[in-house]
Amino acid sequence: MERPVVIVLFGATGDLARRKLLPGLLRLHRAGLLSDARIVGTSLEELDDEQFVKLAHDACLEFGKGGLSEEMWAPFARMLSYVPTGAGPQALAAAVEAAEQQFPPEPYVGRLHYLSVPPKAALDVVHMLDEAGLVERSRIIMEKPFGTDLPSAQRLNARLHEVFEEHQIFRIDHFLGKEAAQNILAFRFANGLFEPIWNRNFIDHVQIDVPETLGLEGRTRFYESTGAYRDMVVTHLMQVLAFMAMEPPTSLEPGPISDEKLKVFRSMRPIEPGNAVRGQYVGYRGKEDVSDYSDTETFIALKVEIDNWRWAGVPFYLRTGKKLAEGARIISIAFKEPPLSMFPAGSKAGTQGPDHLTFDLADQSRMSLSFYGKRPGPGMTLEKVSMQFATHETLGSESVLEAYERLIHDAIRGDHTLFTTAAGIETLWEKSVPLLDNPPPVRAYPPGSWGPNAIHQLVNPHAWRLPFERGWRETRT
């Protein structure tokens, strides 16, 4: 750490804080990445410091990794304090000042405000920070969604910029905090084997597939105001697409990477309703806060086209939804097949689809490259084989940070590489205008399926990569 920091955690008693943020902060502390820090929790709950420490302990015990001994917990517990949000801006300012006074005046103490609050409450928190005089020397982490359309995103950014400069704002997308997402950059730009073929001359199409098995129990009110496209595509899948499609940055610094991602978004064609399939799982309507005639999609699949020299003519297929057959986070690149085959009939050449490079965006990432090889034995019979790599099979895999841990650490250091900019998010909403203004009708799909049947017409003449015909290789012990 360059300097001490006081982390103000808004929504400190909420589900995200309990499941991810408090255990993540503990893990950063245990890893030596959060040594000179104090954490001030605040929420609507009327707690004192002792009660908050107990809440944090229970959360870390339930959701943390690697066990929790008293020896591990005691130093972290001393970093924690609490102030109810209802006590007002001055009480919050006093709590932060008390935390800052535990450090020497030089170097100055930084502030990181994490807004783990509902979207409608975010601007109230921003103005509370302004009233409390806690904007100076601070950075702020914002949770999605960043607006629900172009006008709302522009209004949100304008009001944020009344209080914070853009360089102070960190719009978090936990997908980009995953080890596998960053591995895309290493894979693309560090390897002479793949960098020359990462273009329309060799790649046929790309799929970014994020199906989920969970439903929306307890989240229906939120989803009725967003839907799958606003919740998942703009904030997650498009950001992953930008890593896949961007040009080589001049350096792996936040500015050049953000510039190249923005160029991808600006090169995208507007998303037309005919290039999207919206779905809703059977049983969603009639739930709490859901109308019997709800038109909200719980599933979305779409084709994205990028009009630049690298990707012209290469479709990017995106799919995500709730209550689907499997939970996965897959990027799959299909390479073009040879123009002619000299293999004899019965060799099975070309019968199992194109060669694929696959990234699994799980916390412990995996990659697979599939290709045809000769089956051992007489004759020329081919079969698909694969080379696979798994992060958890390498040295140091136990030290891999989870997405929220990495992103909090980056925000403390002021590294914007894995965060979304105001210009980027507004450009995506601009490209979404045709779809949002005239969305196709939602199609029903049964829970446990892969979505509406219309998705096969969308991807035709290709096929969806999930479900896999061959599973991942068993983990070596």
Secondary structure, DSSP 8 states (H G I E B T S, - for coil): --S-EEEEEETTTSHHIIIIIHHHHHHHHHTTSS-SEEEEEE-SS---HHHHHHHHHHHHHHH-SS---HHHHHHHHTTEEE--GGG-HHHHHHHHHHHHTTS-SSS--EEEEEE-S-HHHHHHHHHHHHHTT--TTEEEEE-S---SSHHHHHHHHHHHHTTS-GGGEEE--GGGGSHHHHHHHHHHHS-TTTGGG-STTTEEEEEEEEE-----TTTHHHHHTSHHIIIIIIIIIHHHHHHHH----SSSSHHHHHHHHHHHHHHB----GGGEEEEEETT-TTSTT--TT----SEEEEEE-B-STTTTT--EEEEEESSBS----EEEEEE---S---S-TTS-TTTT---EEEEE-SSS-EEEEEEEEE-SSSS--EEEEEEEEEGGGSTTGGG---HHHHHHHHHHHT--TTSB-HHHHHHHHHHTHHHHHS---EEEE-TTBSS-TTHHHHHTTS----S-SS-------
